[in-house]
Amino acid sequence: MTVDQISLDFFRNYVHGEARFHPGVNVIAGENAQGKTNLLEAVAYLSSASSHRARYDRELIRHGVDSAFVKAELTSRGRKMVLEADLHRGTRRRLRSNGVGLKTAGELSGILNTVLFCPEDLYLIREGAEARRRFLDGCICQLRPRYARALAEYKRLYQHKTRILKDGEQHPSLLDALDDFSLRMAQCGAVIVHYRAHFVKRLSEAAPPIHADCSGGRERLGLRYDTVSAVTDPEAPPRELLPQLLAHQEAHREAELRAKSCLSGPHKDELAVEINGECAKAYASQGQTRTAALALKLAARDIFRQETGEWPVLLLDDVLSELDLRRQEFVLNRITSGQVFITCCEEEKLTRLRDGKAFRVTDGTLAEMCLKT
């Protein structure tokens, strides 16, 4: 799976940019705030129609204009593909695959898979549960269209139910719709819990060996999926999870009315990480948390390969400069196949990469240059 060419118009700080990439290593060099991360963000956006840095699509549009456009030519599962995204202020985005409009972001699933590793991810273990849920969602949405649809619908229902709970005291008639929203959230939530549980199971098999390699065998990584307490087996089919989620919602109905917020559901889920049996979030050192984060990201890459038969596109956004030399070497030594994009401020740090292409980004302008060897 490779991104062969990309074209950007008014995306972030790009007025227009286009480049043809190498199927192996692509180094994106430049000073800070020139557009390196924006380029990787555009690639990642086409895999899931979401950004790791923006809550709303309008944030991706260059200041002072009303629309942006991203187009990429890909090779995916032996086929040539073209993905396009039209972004507009005030109206819905338009996504196309080979010229055919897509109704939902879930239809992107399986076309372009990416694994993004950025400096913020080094703190994935230390942050709150939302960061780890975001990691899970970003991975599963690319592999399972049904999950992507259920997650999008759950988020929409969550917003509506929250408004009902907040405004129900002043407008009691709104509460008539509460049970319907709770039912639909539980239906979507059952799908979400099911897929998350199965993905965490695969992570718990793939990540510990990677972590052991990186730590020299000195540390043991453990992963656990924590969801709604009423769920007895999160890996069970959604039809078996639904009554358990509904029972948990009913038990929390009065508490939700008092709190005026949604207290029950997979929006509270946690990916618990342990190192040598201790909670990593509370007790792990900085080096241990970085090693655990590396293991999660590289394990996700391996799972994508197992699932699709192809390596996902690996996006390393200035992450090497945040790692010590031992961890830099560990990451680079695992990049033996597949396409990778690496951003850096000083391209000479990557002289050990002997093959590929290099680009310099200056104020949103891309220029190919010689890769130093």
C-alpha positions as a printed Julia matrix, in Angstrom:
373×3 Matrix{Float64}:
   0.0     0.0    0.0
   1.61    3.24  -1.14
   0.8     6.89  -1.73
   2.26    7.47  -5.18
   1.37   11.14  -5.64
  -0.42   13.88  -3.75
  -1.86   17.26  -4.67
  -2.93   19.94  -2.17
  -4.84   23.17  -2.7
  -5.35   25.58   0.21
  -4.82   22.79   2.75
  -3.4    24.35   5.94
  -0.51   26.6    4.82
  -0.3    25.18   1.28
  -1.57   27.33  -1.58
  -0.71   24.53  -3.97
   1.62   21.62  -3.56
   2.21   18.37  -5.34
   4.76   15.6   -5.15
   5.43   12.09  -6.4
   6.68    9.79  -3.65
   9.0     6.81  -3.37
   7.41    3.43  -2.46
   9.99    3.13   0.33
  11.37    5.97   2.44
  10.36    9.6    1.97
  12.14   12.22   4.07
  10.26   15.49   4.56
  12.72   18.09   5.85
  12.33   21.72   6.82
  12.33   24.17   9.67
   9.5    24.3   12.18
   6.11   25.68  11.08
   6.85   25.29   7.36
   4.29   22.57   6.57
   5.96   19.21   7.23
   3.28   17.99   9.62
   0.56   19.44   7.39
   1.69   17.18   4.55
   1.52   14.06   6.73
  -1.82   15.23   8.1
  -3.19   15.38   4.53
  -2.08   11.81   3.85
  -3.6    10.57   7.11
  -6.83   12.47   6.45
  -7.48   10.45   3.31
  -7.33    7.21   5.29
 -10.09    8.11   7.76
 -11.49   11.58   6.94
 -10.27   12.8   10.31
  -7.29   14.7   11.66
  -5.25   14.04  14.77
  -4.85   17.81  15.23
  -8.22   19.26  14.23
 -11.69   18.73  15.62
 -13.41   20.36  12.64
 -12.62   20.17   8.92
 -12.73   23.95   8.64
  -9.5    24.09  10.67
  -7.74   22.36   7.76
  -8.61   25.12   5.28
  -6.05   27.85   4.67
  -6.88   31.1    6.4
  -8.7    33.58   4.16
 -10.21   31.06   1.71
 -13.43   29.04   1.78
 -12.35   25.6    0.58
  -9.47   23.16   0.36
  -8.76   20.14  -1.82
  -6.65   17.01  -1.29
  -6.07   14.38  -3.96
  -3.86   11.31  -3.81
  -3.01    8.59  -6.29
  -2.49    5.27  -4.51
  -1.56    1.68  -5.04
  -3.78   -0.4   -2.77
  -4.17   -4.18  -2.87
  -2.69   -4.3   -6.36
  -5.02   -1.63  -7.75
  -4.46    1.97  -8.73
  -6.82    4.23  -6.78
  -7.54    7.95  -6.56
  -8.89    9.48  -3.35
 -10.16   13.04  -3.19
 -11.46   15.26  -0.4
 -13.21   18.61  -0.94
 -13.42   20.63   2.27
 -15.68   23.67   2.59
 -16.52   26.13   5.31
 -20.16   25.86   6.3
 -21.0    22.79   4.17
 -20.25   19.1    4.36
 -17.05   17.72   2.95
 -17.17   15.62  -0.19
 -15.14   12.43  -0.45
 -14.55   10.51  -3.67
 -12.88    7.22  -4.56
 -12.02    6.83  -8.25
 -14.45    9.66  -8.96
 -17.36    8.04  -7.12
 -18.8     9.98  -4.19
 -18.65    8.36  -0.77
 -21.57    8.8    1.6
 -19.63    8.18   4.81
 -16.06    8.16   6.04
 -16.47    4.45   6.76
 -16.35    3.76   3.02
 -12.67    4.76   3.08
 -11.97    1.68   5.17
  -9.37   -0.57   3.59
  -8.47    1.78   0.72
  -5.59    3.6    2.4
  -4.32    2.45   5.79
  -1.94    4.67   7.72
  -0.22    4.5   11.09
   0.78    7.94  12.34
   3.36    8.39  15.07
   3.83   11.96  16.29
   5.51   13.5   19.36
   2.18   13.7   21.19
   1.9     9.92  20.97
   4.97    9.55  23.15
   2.72   10.69  25.99
  -0.11    8.33  24.98
   0.4     6.28  28.12
   0.48    9.24  30.53
  -2.59   11.01  29.14
  -6.2    10.34  30.07
  -8.29    7.49  28.7
  -9.59    9.63  25.83
  -6.17    9.59  24.15
  -6.04    5.8   24.18
  -9.64    5.54  22.95
  -8.67    7.85  20.1
  -5.77    5.53  19.26
  -8.08    2.5   19.18
 -10.7     4.31  17.13
  -8.16    5.53  14.6
  -6.94    1.98  14.01
 -10.25    0.11  13.98
 -12.04    2.64  11.75
  -9.52    1.92   8.99
 -10.11   -1.84   9.22
 -13.83   -2.14   9.96
 -16.39   -0.02   8.05
 -19.15   -1.14  10.42
 -17.18    0.18  13.36
 -16.58    3.53  11.65
 -20.32    3.91  11.0
 -21.27    2.9   14.53
 -18.71    5.27  16.07
 -19.86    8.24  13.98
 -23.5     7.55  14.86
 -22.67    7.07  18.55
 -20.92   10.45  18.68
 -23.92   12.12  17.05
 -26.35   10.46  19.46
 -24.13   11.34  22.41
 -24.27   15.03  21.52
 -28.07   14.93  21.19
 -28.58   13.03  24.43
 -26.26   15.41  26.27
 -28.32   18.36  25.08
 -31.52   16.63  26.21
 -30.07   16.0   29.67
 -28.82   19.58  29.99
 -32.01   21.22  28.78
 -34.54   18.69  30.09
 -35.14   20.51  33.36
 -36.22   23.71  31.6
 -37.95   21.89  28.71
 -39.44   18.66  30.16
 -40.91   17.61  26.81
 -37.38   16.89  25.59
 -37.15   14.0   28.05
 -39.77   12.1   26.04
 -37.03   11.28  23.54
 -34.48   10.21  26.15
 -35.24    6.47  26.09
 -35.07    6.36  22.29
 -31.65    7.99  22.26
 -30.46    5.66  25.02
 -31.58    2.62  23.03
 -29.87    3.75  19.86
 -26.68    4.6   21.77
 -26.68    1.14  23.32
 -27.11   -0.45  19.88
 -24.13    1.45  18.48
 -22.23    0.99  21.73
 -22.55   -2.79  21.5
 -20.81   -2.74  18.12
 -18.1    -0.43  19.45
 -17.38   -2.55  22.53
 -17.27   -5.75  20.47
 -14.72   -4.44  17.96
 -12.6    -2.66  20.56
 -12.35   -5.82  22.65
 -11.19   -7.89  19.7
  -8.65   -5.29  18.6
  -7.21   -4.98  22.12
  -6.9    -8.77  22.23
  -4.77   -8.63  19.09
  -2.77   -5.73  20.49
  -2.12   -7.69  23.67
  -0.59  -10.43  21.52
   1.44   -8.19  19.19
   2.68   -5.37  21.44
   4.42   -7.21  24.35
   7.06   -8.93  22.15
   7.86   -5.6   20.49
   8.1    -3.94  23.89
  10.35   -6.72  25.16
  12.69   -6.26  22.17
  12.91   -2.51  22.72
  13.48   -2.82  26.49
  16.06   -5.56  26.13
  13.72   -8.03  27.81
  13.82   -6.11  31.1
  10.15   -5.1   31.1
   6.82   -6.87  30.64
   3.97   -5.01  28.93
   0.35   -5.84  29.76
  -2.81   -4.52  28.1
  -6.41   -4.73  29.29
  -9.68   -3.43  27.89
 -11.98   -1.9   30.54
 -15.54   -1.14  29.47
 -19.01   -0.82  31.01
 -19.06   -2.82  34.26
 -22.27   -4.65  33.33
 -20.57   -6.26  30.31
 -19.45   -9.76  31.25
 -17.67  -10.62  28.0
 -16.8    -7.64  25.76
 -15.79   -9.99  22.93
 -19.34  -11.38  22.74
 -21.52  -10.57  19.7
 -23.24   -7.16  19.8
 -26.67   -8.79  20.21
 -25.5   -10.26  23.54
 -23.91   -7.0   24.67
 -26.99   -4.87  23.95
 -29.15   -5.97  26.93
 -26.19   -5.55  29.28
 -25.57   -1.99  28.07
 -29.28   -1.19  28.35
 -29.38   -2.52  31.92
 -26.36   -0.39  32.83
 -27.97    2.69  31.27
 -31.2     2.1   33.19
 -29.28    1.75  36.45
 -27.66    5.13  35.79
 -30.74    6.95  34.47
 -31.45    8.99  37.6
 -27.76    9.79  38.08
 -27.56   11.05  34.48
 -30.58   13.27  35.01
 -29.01   14.75  38.13
 -25.59   15.18  36.52
 -27.09   16.37  33.2
 -24.53   14.3   31.32
 -24.07   10.82  29.82
 -22.51    8.62  32.48
 -22.91    5.19  30.9
 -21.42    3.91  27.66
 -18.24    3.11  25.73
 -17.28    6.81  25.69
 -15.86    5.95  29.13
 -13.8     2.97  27.94
 -10.15    2.57  28.86
  -7.17    0.78  27.36
  -5.29   -0.02  30.56
  -1.51   -0.35  30.17
   0.7    -2.07  32.72
   4.47   -2.47  32.9
   5.71   -5.29  35.1
   2.24   -5.5   36.62
   2.09   -1.82  37.65
  -0.18    0.85  36.16
   1.97    2.57  33.52
   0.0     5.82  33.68
   0.77    6.22  37.37
   4.17    4.62  37.84
   6.11    4.3   34.57
   9.18    6.43  33.92
   9.43    8.66  30.87
  11.56    6.08  29.06
   9.12    3.3   29.92
   6.12    5.26  28.67
   7.88    6.04  25.4
   8.8     2.39  24.91
   5.18    1.36  25.58
   3.88    3.96  23.13
   6.34    2.73  20.49
   5.15   -0.83  21.05
   1.49    0.12  20.6
   2.1     1.98  17.35
   4.38   -0.65  15.84
   1.99   -3.4   16.93
  -0.84   -1.6   15.14
   1.32   -1.55  12.01
   1.87   -5.31  12.29
  -1.88   -5.93  12.77
  -2.69   -3.92   9.65
  -0.2    -6.08   7.75
  -1.77   -9.27   9.06
  -5.27   -8.02   8.27
  -4.76   -6.68   4.75
  -1.69   -8.49   3.47
   0.01   -5.11   2.91
   2.02   -2.79   5.1
   0.15    0.39   6.0
   1.78    3.71   5.17
   3.87    4.66   8.22
   3.95    8.37   9.07
   6.7     9.39  11.51
   6.18   13.05  12.32
   9.35   14.42  13.93
   9.23   11.57  16.4
  12.84   10.45  16.0
  14.19   13.68  17.43
  12.16   12.99  20.58
  13.71    9.54  21.06
  17.12    8.55  22.36
  19.5     6.86  19.92
  18.64    3.34  21.07
  14.93    3.86  20.41
  15.63    5.65  17.11
  17.57    2.62  15.92
  14.85    0.28  17.15
  12.16    2.08  15.14
  14.26    2.37  11.98
  15.34   -1.27  12.16
  11.68   -2.34  12.06
  11.09   -0.4    8.84
  12.22   -3.18   6.55
   9.17   -3.08   4.26
   6.37   -0.74   3.32
   6.22    2.97   2.61
   7.28    5.44   5.27
   7.25    9.22   5.57
   9.68   10.75   8.06
   9.7    14.43   8.9
  12.72   16.08  10.46
  14.35   19.48  10.83
  17.82   18.21   9.94
  17.82   15.67   7.11
  21.43   14.7    7.76
  20.24   12.76  10.8
  18.8    10.21   8.4
  21.9     9.48   6.34
  21.66    5.79   7.25
  18.58    5.52   5.02
  20.2     4.72   1.7
  17.23    4.61  -0.65
  14.18    6.78  -1.23
  13.33   10.42  -1.82
  13.83   13.62   0.12
  11.78   16.82   0.03
  12.29   20.2    1.6
   9.26   22.18   2.74
   9.52   25.95   2.91
   6.43   27.99   3.78
   4.07   25.44   2.29
   6.16   24.82  -0.83
   7.5    21.35  -1.62
  10.76   20.82  -3.47
  12.47   17.49  -4.13
  16.14   17.28  -3.19
  18.91   14.71  -3.13
  18.81   12.25  -0.23
  22.22   12.47   1.43
  24.18    9.28   1.81
